[in-house]
Amino acid sequence: MRVLIVGSGGREHALAWKLSQSDALDELHAAPGNPGVASLGQCHPVRAEDADGLLGLAQSLDVDLAVFGPEAPLVAGVGDELRHAGIAVFGPTAAAAQIEGSKSFAKEVMEAAGVPTAATMAIARPPCVVKADRLAAGKGVFVCRTQDELDAGLRAASALDGPLLIEELLDGEELSLFVLTDGVRTIPLAAARDYKRAGDGDTGPNTGGMGAFSPVPGIGAAEVEELVDLVHRPVLEALARRAAPFTGLLYAGLMLTDDGPRVLEFNCRFGDPETQAILPRVDGDLLVALAAAAAGDLRGVTLDTAPRAAVTVVVTAGSYPDHGDAGSVITGVEDAEATGAFVFHAGTALRGDQLVTSGGRILNVTGVGDDLGQARSRAYDGAARISFDGARYRTDVALPEGTRVG
């Protein structure tokens, strides 16, 4: 099978790493990819949002399957362009991708499906959550516990253009739950927990994600199945009734409250950085599963979850999420990999033969172990060996609940 991965981040590197293990893979390509992906396949200088460029590339390579990493091209209908040309696509149509592209659309679908979610507020008053009703690369949500935070959140969300959504603030523990689907049948992956705030102790602004871990204590296979029955399957049925059947990966961001699970958001693709912590736990041929979902028939396909644990630490530019960094020399990646950690490239580039920074989230370091403690130790051991000007990361990823840092 000839596969084209669309995207350039840590998630896409992790997907390339996992798909490259498949016996069904003949050729692996990426557009545009990154230096990490280039070690596994061939990268092509075509942007993920360039529908014409991607279509021409896929046709010239005689691609059997296009796997979309980021959400923006799916919401914009780039996947539809390839699908209409006869290329199998892992990822939803533009109509179904509105489950992520529009917060208000997602609310309508959840209401029709009877899925529990945060209540919408008619008036913005603290405590609440302000959301931009559009794609914002994970940075369009503002948690406002005080009036000052609400004023700042409203200003920041308004600067993103478009309507705003005001929701009640839910307290509890967050959970990310991915489901592969052909539109009807589902294959849940292991649950994960990510870290959205920039600083230790969940302080600072929201980001695209500072780390993740899997498994989540107390959330095993039985709990995952209950959540899929409560959340994913009703939403898939509701989307089908709207003539927008969803195939690909449906990602539910959940809050586990004292009153039960509530949906915070839906995404229409693999999450980043949760993917980097989930895929090392997948036993089975992921490529075969993605191809079956894209073909609309997951019957007979299974993926098992290994008992091992994985922890991912995101190494970022010093001023992230406000600004990224470009051109700073990166050292220590080989040293980190020599410890047994996986280093997934997220915002890197090559300048001659030197690896340099090129973004906000630069590298994702994943440790795998028999339990979360061992995986965490390995992730941080690897991250500590990586250096570039301004490099930083959270130090509390996967710490047991209630443990203080420092």
N, C-alpha and C positions, 0 to 999 in steps of 0.2 A: 504494500500500500504506500502510495506517495502522499505525504502529509505536509500541509502548509500551516504553520502556527502564525497567527496574526497578533502582533504586539511586540513590546520591547522591554518588559519589566521582569521583576523577580518571579512573578506568577508564571510568565511565559517560559522562563528558564527552567522552573520546576516542572512544568508540563513537558518541555522538551526532554528533560532528564528522565521522566517516567515513561514517556512514549518511546524513547529510544531503547527501552528494555523489551519491547514487544517483538515477538517473532514475526508478527504480521507486517512490520515496518520494512519497507524497501529503501525509501529516501525521506529524509527530514529536511524541510526548508522552513525559513521564517522570514517574515516581513514586518518591521525591519530587523527584528532580533537584537542581540547585543553580544558583546564578546564572550559571555558565558554560553549562550546558545550556539555561537559559532564553533565552539569546541565539540558540539554534538551533531551539527548539520550545517547547511549552507544558508547564509543570511543574504537578503536582497534589499537594496535601498528603496523600499516602497513603504510609504506611510500607511498606518492602519486605517486611516479615514479616506484614503484614495481609492474609491470604488473602481474607477477605470484601470488604474495601475494594478490593483490586486487581481482584477478579472483577467487582464492581459498576462500577468505573471502566472496565475493558476492555470490558464489555458496553455501557456508555453511550456509549463512543467508537466502538463497532463496530470494535475493533482487529483487524487481520489477523495481527499477529505481536507476541508479547511476548518481549523479549530481556532475560534476567536477567543482571545484573552480579555481585552478591555471592552467596556460597555458602550462607549461612544459610537464606534462604527456599527454596532448592532442596532442601537436606537436610531441611528441615521439611515439604516436600511442597506448598509454595505453588504451584509450577509445575504440579503434578498437578491442583490444584483448577481452574486455568484450562484445562488440557488436557481435563479431563473435561467442561467446559462447551463444548467445541468450538473453543477458541481455540488457534491454533498457538503453540507455545512453543519458543524456542531455549534449551535447557538440559535436563539429564537429569531422569528421574524421581527420586523420593526414594530408591527402591531402588538405582538406579545411582549416585546422588550420594553414597552411603556410601563410595565410593572415596576421597572426601575427608573425609567426616564421621566415619569410624572408621579409625584407623591399623591396628588389628588386622584389620579387614575387608580393607583394602588389602593387607596382608601375605598373607592367605589367597588372595586373587585372584592376586597375583604368584606365589605358590608353585604354584598350579594352572596358571598360564600359563607357568611356567618362565622368568620375567623376573628378571634379576639385581638384587639389592637388598642393603642392609646386613643383616648377620646380627643376629638377636635374641639378647640376652644374658640369661641366667637370673639373674645377680647383677649389681647395679650397682657397677661399679668403674671408676675412670678409667684410660685415656681412654674416654669413651663419650658417647652422646647420649641425653638424657632427653626423651621426648615425651609430652605429654598426649594421651590417646586420645579426642580430641573436638575440635570447632572451637574455635580460640582466636585468631582474627583475625591469624594469622601470628606470634603471640607465645607459642606453646605448645611451642617447641623450645629446648632448652638444651644447648649444647655444653660438655662438661665434660672439661677436660684435666688438672685437678688435683683432689685430694680436697675442697679448699675450694669449688671450682666445682661439684663434684658435690653437696655438701651444700646449697649455695644453690639449685642447679637442682632438686633433689628437693623442697625446701621450696616453691619457686615453682610447680612443676608440680602438687604436691599441693593447693595453694591453688585450683587451677582445677577441682577436684572430678573424680571419675571415675578409672578405671584409668590406669596409666602404662605406657609401653613403653620398654624400654632397648635401645639398638642400639649396635653397634660404631661407632666414629668413623672415617669415611672421609676420606682426604686426596686432594686433587686440585682441579680447577677445576669450578665449578658451571655448569650450563646449564639454561635454561628452554626447553621445546619444546612448542608448542601445535599441536593437530591439530583441525580441524573434521571432524565425522563424522556420518553418518546412521545409525550403528550398524554399518555394514559398510564402506562406502567412506570414504576419508580425504583431506583436503586439508591438508597441513602448511603452517604459516606459518614465517616466518624464525625462526631461533634467536635467543635473547637471553640476556644475563647480568644478574642483578640484584644488589643490595647490601643484605643483610638487617641487618647490624649498624649500630648508631646512629652510631658514630664512624669517622673516617678510619683506614685501616689495618685495617679489620674489627675494631674494638674496641667495647666496650660491649655492651648488651643487644640481643637480636633485636628487630626491628621488623616492621611490615607491608611495609617496603621503602623504601630511601632513594634509589634511583636505578636506572637500567638502561641498557643499550645494545644495539644491533644494527646490523650483523652481529657475530658472534663470530669472531675470527680462527681460521682452520683448520676452521670448520664451515660448509661450503657445501651446495649442494643435494644432492650425492651423500652426504655424511655425514648430513644430515638424513634422507634416505630410509633409510639403514642403521639409524639409531636408531629410526625409526618401525616398521621391520620387527622390530627386536629388542624394543621396549617396547610401543608403543601397540597394534599390531594383535593381538598375543597377548592383551593385557588386554581388548580389545574382544570377542574371541572367548570369553574366559573369562566375561565378564559376560553375554554372550548365553546361554551354557550354563546360567547361574544364573537364567535368566528375568528378567534385569535389563539388557536391551540399553541401551547408552549412546548417546544422541544429544545433540549440542551441541558443547562444546569440552572436550577432554581434555588436560590440562596435566600434563606430566611434569617434575618437578624432578630433575635428574640430577647425579651427581658423576662426572666423568671421571677415573678412577683409573688408576694404572699397570697394573692388572689388567683394565681395560676399564670401560665405563659401568656405573654402579649407580644404581638409582632411590632417591632420597631421599624422595619423596612424590609423590602424585597430587593434583591439584585438579580440580574439576568445572566450572571456569569460566575466563574470561579472567583472567590474572594482573594484579596491580597492584603496581608501576608498569610491568611489561614491556609491557603493551598500549600504553602511551603512546609507547614506542619502536618497537614493531612495526608498528602501523597506519600510520604515515607512510611505511612502506616497501611497503605493499600496493598493487599496481596491479590494478584490476578492481573489480567491483561487490560489495562485501562484503554488502550487504543481500540481493542475490539468492542469495548463497551461504548466508547464515544461514537464509533462508526455505526453501531447498532441503533443508538439513540437518534443519530442523524438520519438514518434510514427509516425511522419510525417503527422499529420493532425490537424491543429489548427482551422478548421472550427467550428464556433459556440462558440469559446472560447473568452472571453473578460476579460480585467483587467481595472479597473477604477483608476484614479489618484485623491486622496483626495486633497481638497483645502489647507490643512495644509502645513507647511514648516518644513524642517529638516536641521540641521547643524551638521556636524561631525568634531570633533577636534581629531587629532592623537597625543597621548602622546608617546614620543620616548625616547630611551636611549640617554644619554648626548652626545655621540660621533657618533650618527647616522647621515649620512649614511655610514661613514667610518667604524664604528665598532658597534656591538651590545653590549648587556649586559646580563649576565647570573648569576642568583643566588641572586640578590638583592631583599630584601623583599618588597612587594607591600602592602600598606595600603590605606584605604579610598574608596575602590570600593563600599562597602555597603553604605557608606555615600553618594557617588555620585548617586547611584541608588535610594536612599531614596528621593532625590530631584525630581525624576521623569525622570532623564536622563537614556538612555540606555548605558550600558558599554559593548562593544564587545571586547572580548579577541583576541589579535593578536599575541603577542609574550610572552606568559606566560606559567608557569609550576607549578606543585605542588611539594613541598619538605616537605614530611610529610603532615601536614595540613596547611602549610603556602603557600600562593601564592607568586611566585617569577618571576623575569624577565627571559626571554629566547628568545632574539632576538633583532631586531632593533626598529621596531614599536611595542610597548608593548600593548597599549590599545587604543580603539577608543571610544570616548564619543560623543553620539548623543543626541542633544536636539530637541524636537518637539514643535511647537507652532503655533499660528494662523498666524504669519508672520515671516519673516526671523529675524527681530530684537528680537522677543520673543524667537525663537528657538536658536538663537546665545547666548542670555543671559543664557538660560538653559544649553546649552552645556558647556560654560565656567564656569558656577557655578559648574557643575559636575566635570569638569577637575581639578578645583582648589582644590578639596577635595582629589585627588589622589596623593600619594607620594611614591617615591622610590629614591634611590641614583642616582642623575644625571637627574632625570625626567625633560623633557622640551617639549614645544609645541609652535607652532606659535600663535601669539596673534591677527592676523588680518584676520582670516578666516571669510568670509561672511560680512566683513565690506563693507559699500556702496562704490562704485567706487569713487576714488579720496580722500577718507578719509585717513588721515595720522595716523600712530601709534606713540604714545609717544609725 
